[in-house]
Amino acid sequence: MAATPAPPAAPPKPTWDPRKAEPPFPWLRPTIRIRLTLLYGGMFLIAGILLLSIIYLLAAQALHVGTDLPFKIVSGQVASDSCNFPSSPSAGELNHAMNACVNEQRQDALDNLLSRSLLALLGLAVIAFAFGYAMAGRVLSPLGRITRTARRVAGTDLSRRIELDGPDDELKELSDTFDEMLDRLERAFTAQQRFVGNASHELRTPLAINRTLLEVHLSDPGAPPELHQLGKTLLATNERSEQLVEGLLLLARSDNQIVERKPVDLAEVADRAVDQVLSEADAKGVEIRGERGAAVVQGNGVLLERIALNLVQNAVRYNVPDAGWVEVTTEAQHGQAVLVVSNTGPVVPAYEIDNLFEPFRRLRTERTGSDKGVGLGLSIARSVARAHGGRIIAEPREGGGLVMRVTLPL
């Protein structure tokens, strides 16, 4: 039997990218390094020429180039307006007086030159610093533009682009790369939002239909008891699936920064959460207490209420059977709004705290095997707190239970 010929090997992938072709003279490219070198080198050269010219002019003025000597011979006597010569001096005395006069004039010239040179140097230094500051600001202005755009993008405004014009230097490459990254991020976030919207519709619709059908069958008085029991079980399972879908969609939406913010009082949010859980707490014999002071933050009221509701619900559901309590307090301190939910309950090891914030994780259980929730409450609370620029911290309470502390910027 003839051997099957091996498939032809694929041609090697070309490694040359025409978009990244090097220019014929790369050392002539106006990079930031070359521009700064030319700028500061030119400034140094111009300052040196100016300083040399000023010193030359000052020296010429101090030495009186082209003028008469500071003394002259009149009728056999040496006369001077700036030097003292003795009358009827001898040759030695005359030479000594002339040397002293010349040395004095030289010292005066040097002192004058030094003082004027220092003044000239000070003036040139001021001009050089001002010119250098202006030129450095002009060269680095694209970097400030990149920083401002990055700050706007940090506020989830992914439509912003730098679109930097100018020479093809390092800053132009940085801005182009940043714009390309923003394009990819915008496409990714748009696809995520589209997916969340589609999933919200596609997942809710069949669950709502199932709930309606089950409720119709349960309303039939002629149905046998076994069918009623099965319908109640399926209805509870369907309700649990609806809660799971709502939690997943809320978790996906709350992972982003909050764009539209309004004043929200954490005390009012906590009161509404307590009102919703009060009946369940009474049924379990759990007392809800605590003083809630005003603490107004900028955020989304619905999402902030979800934080408080999830924390209070967990505190009630994971509590001691009898004589348990939940304490809910709010206050503003040190420029932050603080929501604290403390409760009695089972002892929680410190190493289990981080696992509580993971989706579908509970104390000593990995999956959703309890009727107390779907395992997303604390994950949603942490995600919403992060979206508002805050954080949530859990600490084991001495004697059992947890202390959940949410801090949000005012």
Summary of the structure (lengths in Angstrom):
residues: 410
radius of gyration: 42.2
end to end distance: 81.6
largest distance: 153.3
contacts: 1075
relative contact order: 0.06
helix: 57%
strand: 13%
